[in-house]
Amino acid sequence: MSPKQLLILSGKGGTGKTTIASAFIKLSQARAYADCDVDAPNLHITAGWTKVPTRTDYYGLPRAEIDPEVCIGCDLCRQHCRFGAILVDETYRVDPFACEGCGVCAFVCPHEAIVMVPHVDGELMLYADGKHVFSTAKLQMGSGTSGLLVTEVKKQMKEAAAKADLAIIDGSPGIGCPVIASLSGVDLVLVVAEPSVSGISDMERIIDTAAKFGVKTLVCVNKYDTNPGGASEIEEFCQSKQLPFLDRIPFDTEAINLVNQGLSVVDVNCKAGRAIRNVYEQTMDILFRQQEAE
């Protein structure tokens, strides 16, 4: 049986999503968890692993390569490339950062001078000690296959921890491909909101995105006392959408100190940690109550 998947998201970076995810992992003693922010993974900082992970190259979309010995310079590849990836200097060549791997150039080449070759777009990492599994990855700079890599991170976690009853997933900020891939197949989403103009706008967008997947969504607000009016606006929005609003987490300098030490905010008794514990308890109650209802 696959574990219940809790996904923690935020509409923008800097809201404290990973801080809360690491606290949830500590509180639940989760046997399976993943960092799906493949552009800038950092959950490993507080994960506490000392073992070297198993590393696997991730091959995304192939890239075109032109054989200058076969190329006759007919220019058809450059004319048909919609991404401007065909460069011409002394010979025809492909810019690997611009190539999207569509294969049109190879299709139109009359002399078969272009071939599509596998390309490493990132690296998958799996930490495992027989009791716990942590899946993560790092996308190669310039690659546009972040959504596909997130899917592989989740797949790797599920296969390695099939007997776990809970999996906590730290998603990426925004609403792009990595978030959409993270949303697929999860049981519950916790949105960590920030009481700023951009934070509220991005929260609304991520909630709308999650709704399209039919996933139940919960909301909490972090650093609420930096803008109490904005926090009230978030709570009122949740009421209007009939979304569970769990709690307000205060700004806490002690939390900053703990994170800088590579610790979780629930490792000590601080005001942010106490609020996060309350959010955690409510989230687990809803997640497993939902499971019993199913």
ROFIVO-387833 format. One record per atom (N, C-alpha, C, CB): x, y, z. Coordinates in steps of 0.001 Angstrom, whole numbers, padded with zeros to 6 digits, always signed. Glycine has a CB too. Example, Ala and Ser with C-alpha at 12.3 -4.5 7.8 and 13.67 -1.06 7.14 Angstrom:
2
+013190-005690+007800/+012300-004500+007800/+013200-003300+007800/+011308-004473+009046/+012850-002250+007080/+013670-001060+007140/+012900+000030+007870/+014084-000598+005725/
***
This chain:
294
+000842-001195+000000/+000000+000000+000000/+000878+001245+000000/-000953+000006+001222/+000552+002197-000862/+001332+003425-000950/+001055+004321+000254/+001017+004171-002257/+002042+005098+000680/+001831+005998+001824/+000890+007141+001480/+003162+006562+002308/+000214+007680+002495/-000560+008893+002323/+000423+010034+002070/-001467+009178+003573/+000130+010845+001075/+001074+011894+000687/+000546+013271+001090/+001338+011848-000831/+001308+013945+001934/+001020+015322+002317/+002002+016228+001598/+001105+015516+003864/+001480+017159+000814/+002314+018092+000051/+002229+019475+000681/+001877+018141-001441/+003378+020065+000948/+003431+021404+001535/+003904+022379+000463/+004376+021443+002787/+003066+023387+000200/+003329+024328-000886/+003247+025772-000397/+002341+024104-002035/+003767+026651-001232/+003583+028089-001029/+003542+028724-002403/+004728+028715-000138/+002813+029795-002553/+002717+030434-003855/+003982+031144-004255/+001588+031395-003867/+004859+031467-003288/+006098+032180-003575/+007201+031685-002651/+005904+033703-003422/+008434+032020-002996/+009547+031631-002147/+009647+032509-000911/+010839+031687-002925/+010288+031996+000123/+010542+032777+001326/+009423+032812+002337/+010855+034136+000947/+008402+031975+002169/+007287+031994+003121/+007544+031142+004367/+006027+031515+002437/+008533+030256+004294/+008795+029346+005415/+008290+027943+005166/+008169+029881+006668/+008011+027621+003909/+007477+026306+003549/+008408+025169+003969/+007230+026240+002050/+009684+025286+003634/+010636+024225+003968/+010861+024142+005479/+011973+024460+003248/+010820+025265+006152/+010947+025274+007611/+009820+024463+008237/+010937+026722+008155/+008607+024654+007733/+007454+023916+008260/+007515+022453+007841/+006137+024552+007776/+007953+022183+006623/+008077+020798+006178/+009063+020023+007047/+008518+020748+004716/+010198+020624+007356/+011192+019936+008192/+010654+019703+009597/+012498+020746+008256/+009843+020637+010097/+009234+020453+011418/+008236+019298+011396/+008537+021747+011877/+007449+019204+010342/+006489+018105+010210/+007204+016757+010147/+005619+018300+008956/+008324+016710+009441/+009091+015468+009347/+009598+015056+010722/+010270+015628+008367/+010076+016018+011483/+010572+015731+012832/+009439+015280+013755/+011267+016969+013419/+008312+015979+013715/+007194+015660+014606/+006576+014295+014285/+006126+016747+014513/+006481+013970+013015/+005840+012714+012607/+006809+011540+012598/+005225+012870+011232/+008125+011861+012705/+009157+010844+012528/+008902+010083+011222/+009185+009867+013743/+008622+010855+010193/+008232+010302+008896/+009276+009333+008361/+008006+011423+007891/+008812+008228+007862/+009707+007231+007269/+009984+007535+005800/+009107+005830+007406/+009182+008419+005215/+009373+008761+003809/+009119+010251+003613/+008438+007919+002900/+010041+010916+002948/+009831+012319+002632/+010664+012688+001417/+010188+013219+003835/+010311+013820+000799/+010963+014210-000445/+011043+015722-000546/+010217+013635-001653/+012068+016174-001233/+012226+017588-001568/+012039+017710-003070/+013630+018151-001113/+010908+018302-003478/+010598+018422-004901/+010916+019797-005460/+009150+018111-005136/+011633+020598-004694/+012114+021873-005217/+013439+021605-005913/+012270+022951-004079/+013362+021017-007103/+014568+020519-007762/+015456+021637-008310/+014185+019586-008883/+014920+022852-008425/+015746+023972-008866/+016685+024440-007758/+014864+025129-009328/+016212+024356-006506/+017031+024798-005372/+016699+023968-004132/+016808+026310-005087/+017032+022679-004137/+016703+021818-002988/+017506+022201-001750/+016959+020348-003335/+016837+022275-000598/+017565+022600+000638/+017025+021876+001871/+017517+024089+000878/+016068+020964+001669/+015541+020222+002815/+016619+019356+003459/+014359+019350+002385/+017620+018959+002695/+018686+018100+003225/+019478+018785+004343/+019634+017691+002099/+019402+020111+004399/+020171+020843+005416/+019704+020477+006817/+020046+022363+005201/+018389+020281+006981/+017857+019917+008301/+017475+018444+008390/+016647+020773+008626/+017718+017679+007324/+017316+016269+007336/+018202+015417+008229/+017336+015713+005933/+019445+015856+008442/+020312+015151+009379/+020951+013883+008862/+019554+014827+010568/+020984+013703+007538/+021593+012495+006998/+023117+012607+006986/+021071+012223+005586/+023772+011537+007379/+025234+011481+007333/+025717+010499+006274/+025796+011090+008701/+024832+009589+005874/+025214+008624+004847/+025245+009292+003475/+024244+007427+004841/+026102+008749+002611/+026189+009236+001232/+024990+008692+000461/+027541+008804+000552/+024292+009541-000284/+023114+009054-001015/+023488+008253-002250/+022234+010217-001418/+022533+007463-002720/+022670+006811-004017/+022337+007848-005084/+021739+005544-004133/+023249+008054-006012/+023074+009089-007033/+022831+008439-008393/+024312+010023-007090/+021875+008994-009121/+021528+008472-010437/+021365+009629-011412/+020236+007622-010373/+022028+009529-012551/+021851+010562-013569/+020405+010550-014062/+022835+010348-014752/+019868+011740-014254/+018513+011868-014783/+018607+012341-016229/+017654+012857-013922/+018075+011526-017126/+018065+011877-018538/+016695+012433-018899/+018418+010651-019421/+016667+013694-019253/+015417+014324-019648/+015202+014181-021141/+015404+015796-019248/+014870+015270-021803/+014670+015227-023240/+016023+015133-023952/+013885+016469-023718/+016072+014445-025100/+017341+014357-025844/+017700+015707-026449/+017252+013285-026956/+018936+015848-026857/+019396+017066-027516/+019903+016715-028920/+020514+017766-026678/+019746+017665-029819/+020213+017452-031192/+021712+017694-031293/+019461+018372-032168/+022352+016923-032126/+023766+017126-032437/+023942+017030-033945/+024668+016082-031698/+024767+017922-034493/+025006+017963-035936/+026401+017437-036235/+024836+019402-036487/+026476+016493-037143/+027767+015956-037582/+028291+016855-038712/+027633+014449-038061/+029336+017644-038453/+029826+018572-039480/+030376+017878-040717/+030890+019451-038899/+030751+016599-040591/+031291+015856-041726/+030189+015468-042707/+032025+014608-041241/+028962+015384-042210/+027833+014968-043055/+026996+016159-043501/+026950+013969-042307/+026980+017209-042670/+026164+018395-042947/+026602+019065-044256/+026260+019398-041776/+025605+019414-045108/+025896+020082-046385/+025542+021565-046338/+025130+019405-047524/+025088+022049-045156/+024782+023467-045011/+023541+023915-045752/+025929+024266-045474/+022537+023035-045863/+021319+023387-046594/+020455+024397-045836/+020509+022135-046880/+020680+024543-044531/+020008+025553-043681/+018579+025188-043295/+019991+026881-044391/+018102+024009-043687/+016728+023632-043350/+016526+023508-041842/+016365+022317-044030/+017547+023021-041151/+017416+022855-039697/+017227+024209-039022/+018656+022137-039115/+018026+025183-039413/+017914+026507-038794/+016571+027158-039121/+019062+027412-039258/+016111+026984-040356/+014853+027574-040776/+013652+026997-040026/+014671+027379-042256/+013721+025736-039671/+012585+025082-039014/+012668+025074-037491/+012473+023674-039500/+013798+025471-036921/+013924+025465-035448/+013192+026664-034861/+015424+025485-035015/+012175+026403-034060/+011376+027475-033447/+012054+028074-032226/+010007+026951-033057/+013137+027476-031776/+013776+027909-030534/+015108+028621-030773/+013993+026716-029628/+015470+028799-032024/+016727+029487-032329/+017944+028747-031826/+016712+030863-031742/+017863+027421-031816/+018948+026625-031242/+020037+026271-032259/+018386+025358-030647/+019789+026506-033533/+020789+026189-034551/+021673+027410-034784/+020111+025739-035878/+022952+027267-034541/+023908+028355-034695/+024788+028091-035918/+024774+028513-033417/+025167+029173-036557/+026012+029047-037744/+027222+029960-037597/+025216+029390-039036/+028390+029359-037573/+029637+030132-037652/+030470+029514-038771/+030426+030131-036268/+031501+028789-038439/+032234+028083-039503/+031459+026853-039965/+033641+027669-039013/+030699+026265-039023/+029854+025113-039337/+028511+025308-038646/+030528+023767-038890/+027583+024404-038933/+026302+024399-038226/+026474+023616-036922/+025163+023774-039115/+025945+024176-035843/+026006+023479-034560/+024759+023819-033742/+027301+023859-033778/+024569+023078-032654/+023368+023223-031815/+023754+023818-030468/+022655+021852-031616/+022999+024832-030053/+023151+025380-028704/+022378+024472-027746/+022637+026875-028622/+023065+023698-026888/+022365+022734-026025/+021435+023388-025012/+023368+021888-025294/+021677+024657-024671/+020812+025334-023709/+019525+025843-024359/+021558+026492-023062/+019551+026039-025671/+018355+026503-026373/+017541+025347-026946/+018744+027458-027488/+018201+024218-027207/+017517+023068-027805/+016477+022499-026852/+018527+021980-028192/+015250+022292-027351/+014160+021737-026556/+013938+020252-026821/+012887+022495-026831/+014766+019657-027676/+014672+018224-027920/+013478+017796-028736/+014644+017515-026644/+012905+018701-029536/+011686+018360-030289/+011972+017422-031462/+011018+019633-030805/+013192+017476-032021/+013565+016577-033105/+013175+017031-034498/+012972+015272-032862/+012627+018242-034651/+012223+018732-035972/+013426+018839-036899/+011525+020097-035851/+014549+019331-036361/+015746+019498-037193/+016206+018164-037775/+016881+020130-036375/+016174+017124-036955/+016584+015800-037436/+015606+015274-038477/+016689+014810-036266/+014335+015622-038319/+013306+015151-039240/+013465+015780-040624/+011919+015460-038681/+013813+017084-040664/+013879+017779-041959/+015242+017661-042635/+013543+019239-041771/+016245+017180-041909/+017592+017095-042487/+017620+016052-043616/+018637+016734-041389/+017936+016450-044851/+017891+015503-045973/+019057+014513-045999/+017868+016263-047266/+020118+014796-045236/+021304+013929-045267/+021538+013213-043932/+022538+014750-045631/+020563+013271-043047/+020654+012602-041741/+021929+012997-040996/+020606+011078-041918/+022217+014302-041062/+023405+014812-040373/+023119+015133-038905/+023927+016060-041082/+021858+015067-038532/+021472+015425-037157/+020910+014194-036451/+020423+016583-037152/+021402+013950-035254/+020903+012842-034435/+020484+013386-033075/+021983+011721-034277/+019535+012709-032463/+019075+013071-031117/+019797+012171-030120/+017508+012929-030981/+020504+012768-029188/+021309+011985-028248/+020811+012205-026814/+022811+012366-028366/+020921+011187-025952/+020517+011350-024548/+021293+012480-023886/+020730+010041-023770/+020640+013161-022957/+021279+014309-022316/+020974+014280-020818/+020794+015648-022956/+022011+014402-019998/+021820+014423-018542/+021283+015795-018140/+023162+014104-017787/+020071+015814-017592/+019426+017062-017194/+019419+017280-015681/+018013+017086-017710/+019942+016331-014944/+019962+016494-013497/+020455+015243-012809/+018588+016855-012987/+020326+015241-011490/+020802+014114-010694/+019786+013779-009614/+022175+014426-010065/+019358+012536-009585/+018489+012035-008532/+019332+011552-007362/+017586+010902-009057/+018860+011819-006135/+019569+011370-004937/+018586+010680-003998/+020268+012561-004223/+018953+009526-003502/+018113+008769-002583/+018911+008417-001337/+017566+007492-003258/+018443+008936-000204/+019019+008600+001092/+018143+007511+001722/+019121+009872+002025/+018747+006448+002197/+017985+005362+002814/+018852+004650+003845/+017480+004360+001743/+018236+004288+004976/+018974+003573+006016/+018237+002342+006518/+019255+004496+007172/+017244+001877+005760/+016467+000717+006174/+015210+001084+006935/+017309-000181+007013/+015185+002290+007530/+014006+002757+008274/+013389+004008+007645/+014383+003046+009728/+014245+004852+007089/+013774+006117+006533/+014273+006274+005100/+014242+007307+007404/+013483+006996+004325/+013813+007256+002923/+013629+008742+002649/+012928+006398+001962/+014637+009340+002036/+014561+010746+001645/+014959+010841+000181/+015481+011648+002544/+014020+011294-000650/+014245+011402-002079/+014350+012867-002475/+013123+010707-002862/+015348+013187-003281/+015513+014559-003749/+016268+014535-005072/+016263+015429-002693/+016462+015701-005651/+017173+015790-006922/+017624+017220-007145/+016285+015311-008092/+018535+017369-008076/+018999+018702-008450/+019002+018810-009958/+020408+018993-007873/+018266+019782-010456/+018176+020009-011892/+019440+020681-012395/+016945+020859-012233/+019889+020247-013557/+021065+020869-014146/+020720+022280-014635/+021612+020006-015309/+021633+023201-014447/+021403+024580-014866/+021061+024652-016352/+022634+025440-014565/+020002+025376-016666/+019592+025555-018056/+018606+024537-018553/+020769+025527-018923/+018333+023488-017765/+017377+022473-018191/+015948+022950-017962/+017624+021156-017447/+015054+022553-018858/+013653+022948-018717/+012743+021790-018390/+013178+023606-019969/+013289+020720-017803/+012479+019527-017540/+012222+019336-016047/+013165+018288-018110/+011987+020422-015327/+011818+020331-013876/+010612+019489-013486/+011682+021716-013282/+009509+019607-014233/+008328+018821-013903/+008567+017331-014022/+007186+019216-014787/+009264+016923-015065/+009576+015511-015254/+010484+014995-014144/+010232+015290-016614/+011428+015812-013716/+012337+015391-012654/+011597+015265-011323/+013502+016382-012522/+010657+016160-011047/+009841+016056-009826/+009070+014738-009821/+008858+017256-009716/+008524+014361-010956/+007810+013082-011053/+008726+011922-010691/+007243+012884-012469/+009974+011980-011132/+010930+010924-010810/+011294+010920-009324/+012189+011087-011653/+011373+012093-008711/+011654+012182-007271/+010550+011480-006477/+011780+013670-006825/+009292+011759-006830/+008168+011131-006127/+008115+009628-006384/+006849+011777-006555/+008369+009233-007609/+008364+007811-007946/+009439+007071-007165/+008573+007613-009454/+010629+007649-007083/+011734+007047-006344/+011380+006889-004875/+013000+007890-006491/+010741+007906-004284/+010341+007841-002886/+009317+006735-002645/+009775+009180-002440/+008296+006658-003497/+007238+005662-003321/+007765+004246-003458/+006129+005893-004326/+008648+004023-004416/+009186+002677-004628/+010076+002241-003469/+009974+002621-005935/+010784+003192-002872/+011710+002849-001783/+011020+002754-000433/+012819+003871-001706/+009813+003316-000316/+009121+003346+000983/+007669+002936+000844/+009204+004740+001606/+007438+001834+000152/+006073+001391-000107/+005311+001049+001169/+006090+000194-001019/+006013+000682+002248/+005345+000266+003484/+005120+001421+004461/+006155-000813+004163/+005601+002601+004145/+005394+003760+005026/+003930+004181+004985/+006313+004948+004611/+003414+004675+006123/+002013+005107+006158/+001860+006591+005834/+001411+004818+007526/+002971+007331+005838/+002918+008762+005578/+004158+009204+004812/+002790+009547+006893/+003947+010039+003800/+005057+010659+003069/+004832+012164+003058/+005172+010094+001604/+005852+012917+003473/+005774+014381+003490/+006622+014922+002351/+006249+014962+004864/+005999+015757+001534/+006664+016275+000339/+006784+017785+000441/+005895+015875-000945/+008011+018256+000359/+008280+019690+000318/+008283+020105-001146/+009645+020052+001024/+007252+020843-001556/+007137+021237-002950/+007982+022451-003267/+005700+021511-003296/+007883+022911-004501/+008607+024110-004908/+007663+025304-004866/+009216+023941-006324/+008203+026507-004783/+007348+027698-004795/+006772+027946-006187/+008137+028930-004325/+005733+028765-006254/+005134+029113-007528/+004000+028185-007908/+006173+029103-008601/+003618+028218-009205/+002549+027341-009700/+002955+026693-011025/+001233+028134-009876/+004252+026636-011304/+004727+026117-012571/+004779+024602-012634/+006068+026661-012853/+005536+024091-013595/+005613+022648-013845/+005995+021826-012612/+006606+022384-014939/+006990+022243-011795/+007330+021434-010623/+006161+021281-009645/+008511+022048-009904/+005387+022352-009456/+004246+022287-008541/+003159+021385-009093/+003684+023685-008283/+002882+021508-010383/+001855+020670-011005/+002242+019198-010906/+001644+021070-012483/+003517+018891-011139/+003979+017513-011007/+003906+017042-009558/+005409+017381-011531/+004181+017944-008612/+004098+017596-007190/+002670+017279-006779/+004644+018734-006329/+001701+018013-007343/+000299+017853-006976/-000283+016519-007417/-000508+018967-007564/+000234+015980-008478/-000324+014750-009030/-000235+013595-008031/+000399+014379-010323/-001386+013053-007669/-001442+011870-006821/-001360+012089-005325/-000379+010992-007197/-001276+013342-004850/-001182+013568-003402/-002569+013514-002764/-000507+014931-003103/-002588+013308-001448/-003852+013183-000726/-004307+014475-000074/-003733+012124+000317/-003350+015358+000250/-003695+016586+000961/-002606+017623+000715/-003874+016320+002487/-003023+018890+000608/-002082+019990+000409/-002203+020974+001566/-002338+020704-000948/-001071+021337+002133/-001015+022418+003112/-000332+023602+002446/-000258+021981+004418/-001061+024716+002332/-000504+025923+001741/-000010+026836+002863/-001558+026650+000850/+001268+027186+002799/+001853+028118+003754/+001819+029498+003108/+003322+027701+004159/+001040+030406+003680/+000846+031725+003081/+001638+032782+003840/-000644+032093+003057/+001941+033858+003140/+002636+035004+003714/+001721+036224+003632/+003989+035267+002980/+001599+036997+004706/+000653+038119+004710/+001178+039384+004036/+000275+038444+006119/+001590+039227+002780/+002027+040372+001987/+001161+040421+000733/+003557+040276+001623/+001230+041516+000000/+000411+041646-001214/+000737+040524-002201/+000637+043027-001880/+002029+040317-002469/+002410+039251-003397/+002117+037874-002811/+003895+039361-003752/+002305+037739-001485/+002042+036456-000834/+000588+036050-000936/+002449+036514+000615/-000310+036997-000747/-001749+036710-000813/-002150+036367-002246/-002577+037918-000296/-001636+037141-003211/-001953+036876-004615/-001470+035494-005042/-001329+037946-005511/-000246+035155-004662/+000299+033855-005041/-000395+032716-004306/+001792+033811-004767/-000833+032958-003069/-001596+031949-002328/-002884+031614-003074/-001916+032444-000896/-003575+032638-003555/-004828+032423-004274/-004594+031605-005539/-005481+033766-004626/-003491+031871-006216/-003194+031135-007445/-002879+029670-007162/-002024+031783-008177/-002129+029407-006101/-001793+028009-005811/-003015+027249-005322/-000672+027928-004766/-003914+027915-004608/-005156+027270-004180/-006015+026924-005389/-005938+028180-003211/-006118+027845-006345/-006874+027576-007574/-006266+026415-008351/-006923+028829-008460/-004938+026362-008395/-004257+025274-009105/-004545+023936-008444/-002742+025524-009153/-004465+023883-007108/-004736+022646-006383/-006177+022204-006572/-004433+022822-004898/-007094+023176-006635/-008516+022856-006811/-008764+022141-008137/-009364+024133-006740/-008009+022498-009150/-008167+021861-010466/-007767+020391-010422/-007328+022597-011520/-006939+020019-009452/-006555+018620-009282/-007507+017878-008337/-005126+018534-008755/-008460+018595-007775/-009409+017973-006858/-008797+017540-005545/-010035+016800-007508/-007721+018229-005123/-007038+017860-003884/-007504+018774-002754/-005497+017942-004055/-007845+018198-001608/-008257+018984-000449/-007097+019853+000014/-008744+018066+000699/-007395+021116+000323/-006348+022077+000659/-006598+022714+002021/-006257+023158-000414/-005533+022838+002804/-005556+023520+004091/-004645+024734+003984/-005108+022568+005259/-004846+025709+004866/-004037+026929+004818/-003587+027323+006219/-004827+028082+004166/-002338+027752+006328/-001864+028423+007533/-001106+029661+007067/-000953+027473+008425/-000932+030630+007960/-000203+031838+007592/+001025+031950+008482/-001103+033104+007719/+002163+032168+007841/+003423+032284+008566/+003810+033756+008699/+004544+031487+007852/+004485+034075+009796/+004925+035454+010080/+003738+036423+010065/+005988+035906+009046/+002631+035981+010670/+001390+036744+010586/+001524+038142+011183/+000278+035997+011288/+002354+038286+012240/+002440+039569+012939/+003274+040607+012197/+003014+039360+014310/+003860+040234+011044/+004508+041242+010207/+003476+042066+009441/+005482+040577+009228/+002269+041562+009355/+001168+042268+008691/-000153+041663+009158/+001298+042186+007130/-000628+042017+010367/-001861+041433+010900/-003062+041619+009979/-002167+042034+012243/-003118+042764+009282/-004225+042995+008361/-004218+042001+007214/-004170+044407+007818/-003025+041715+006696/-002909+040731+005631/-003270+039337+006114/-001507+040735+005066/-002895+039014+007350/-003246+037710+007921/-004759+037566+008031/-002591+037529+009306/-005431+038631+008439/-006902+038601+008532/-007527+038429+007155/-007434+039891+009194/-006916+039060+006147/-007418+038919+004775/-007315+037474+004301/-006643+039843+003820/-006214+036814+004661/-006042+035408+004287/-007108+034546+004969/-004622+034911+004665/-007318+034790+006242/-008312+034005+006967/-009709+034221+006388/-008296+034370+008456/-010044+035461+006045/-011349+035759+005462/-011511+035105+004091/-011544+037270+005346/-010409+035076+003325/-010443+034414+002018/-010753+032927+002188/-009096+034601+001273/-010103+032302+003163/-010346+030871+003413/-011799+030617+003808/-009405+030351+004517/-012346+031483+004629/-013746+031344+005022/-014669+031453+003817/-014115+032401+006061/-014349+032393+002910/-015201+032585+001727/-015134+031389+000784/-014791+033855+000980/-013989+030681+000781/-013804+029518-000085/-014078+028205+000639/-012397+029508-000640/-014481+028314+001905/-014746+027127+002744/-013525+026213+002824/-015947+026337+002192/-012361+026855+003000/-011122+026114+003179/-010722+026134+004650/-009997+026703+002298/-010276+025012+005198/-009829+025008+006592/-008623+025926+006807/-009481+023584+007025/-008774+026897+007696/-007662+027758+008089/-007174+027258+009444/-008087+029284+008149/-005906+026863+009540/-005426+026144+010712/-004903+027042+011825/-004356+025204+010307/-004024+027984+011508/-003456+028804+012581/-002603+029909+011985/-002619+027942+013555/-002242+030851+012859/-001307+031921+012526/+000013+031635+013239/-001879+033329+012930/+001090+031579+012466/+002414+031322+013021/+003148+032648+013136/+003216+030310+012141/+003650+032995+014323/+004305+034304+014485/+005721+034338+013925/+004342+034681+015949/+006185+035543+013600/+007590+035733+013263/+008408+035508+014525/+007851+037155+012664/+009486+034756+014418/+010244+034350+015606/+011731+034341+015269/+009785+032946+016117/+012498+035233+015882/+013937+035276+015616/+014639+033995+016065/+014563+036479+016314/+014072+033311+017063/+014651+032044+017507/+014575+031004+016387/+013926+031528+018771/+013494+031061+015611/+013354+030140+014479/+014459+030380+013456/+011969+030298+013816/+014792+031635+013238/+015862+031973+012300/+017189+031402+012787/+015970+033502+012121/+017454+031547+014083/+018695+031025+014648/+018783+029510+014514/+018813+031422+016112/+017670+028836+014725/+017644+027379+014628/+017903+026917+013194/+016297+026836+015122/+017237+027574+012250/+017425+027217+010841/+018871+027440+010427/+016482+028035+009940/+019474+028522+010897/+020875+028800+010571/+021828+027761+011152/+021260+030176+011073/+021371+027059+012193/+022175+025993+012790/+021874+024628+012168/+021932+025939+014292/+020965+024605+011173/+020588+023353+010543/+019640+022530+011387/+021804+022554+010240/+018897+023189+012293/+017960+022504+013179/+016528+022810+012776/+018199+022909+014638/+015607+022052+013349/+014185+022290+013121/+013645+023223+014203/+013396+020953+013104/+012604+023980+013872/+012027+024918+014843/+011295+024204+015975/+011072+025870+014142/+011084+022898+015852/+010449+022156+016935/+011477+021428+017789/+009443+021163+016376/+012751+021695+017551/+013792+021096+018389/+013873+021768+019751/+015142+021180+017693/+013357+022998+019850/+013308+023708+021121/+011904+024285+021298/+014394+024834+021183/+011639+024753+022497/+010327+025333+022791/+010351+026829+022463/+009935+025100+024288/+009885+027179+021269/+009819+028579+020867/+008406+028873+020359/+010891+028904+019771/+008068+030144+020260/+006679+030491+019929/+006287+030039+018518/+006474+031997+020059/+007197+030119+017556/+006885+029632+016213/+006709+028115+016226/+007994+030036+015217/+007579+027432+016965/+007490+025978+017061/+006184+025518+017674/+008640+025443+017867/+005697+026237+018688/+004428+025859+019326/+003270+026003+018342/+004171+026724+020581/+003268+027069+017564/+002209+027266+016580/+002272+026209+015485/+002305+028662+015968/+003484+025853+015064/+003639+024839+014026/+003168+023478+014530/+005103+024760+013567/+003407+023185+015800/+002898+021939+016373/+001375+021881+016267/+003337+021802+017844/+000721+023000+016517/-000735+023045+016419/-001188+022807+014979/-001266+024396+016927/-000483+023434+014037/-000799+023228+012622/-000589+021760+012248/+000074+024147+011725/+000476+021175+012738/+000778+019772+012447/-000330+018850+012965/+002130+019376+013070/-000725+019048+014215/-001750+018183+014808/-003061+018261+014042/-001983+018560+016268/-003453+019463+013648/-004693+019613+012885/-004574+018969+011504/-005055+021096+012743/-003414+019132+010882/-003202+018556+009553/-003272+017042+009591/-001858+018998+008989/-002604+016428+010562/-002620+014971+010674/-004022+014456+010979/-001647+014510+011757/-004748+015192+011791/-006119+014790+012116/-006976+014779+010857/-006731+015735+013174/-006861+015824+010042/-007655+015905+008814/-007210+014845+007813/-007539+017304+008188/-005902+014644+007675/-005382+013681+006703/-005855+012272+007004/-003863+013718+006681/-005729+011845+008258/-006067+010462+008573/-007560+010283+008843/-005267+009994+009774/-008257+011350+009199/-009709+011285+009261/-010287+011130+007859/-010279+012538+009945/-009649+011809+006902/-010033+011692+005501/-009810+010262+005007/-009237+012692+004637/-008706+009648+005474/-008404+008272+005085/-009468+007312+005612/-007017+007861+005600/-009890+007507+006870/-010919+006640+007447/-012248+006792+006711/-011105+006953+008936/-012526+008034+006260/-013777+008268+005543/-013784+007561+004199/-014005+009759+005345/-012599+007442+003608/-012488+006757+002315/-012648+005250+002467/-011144+007073+001660/
***
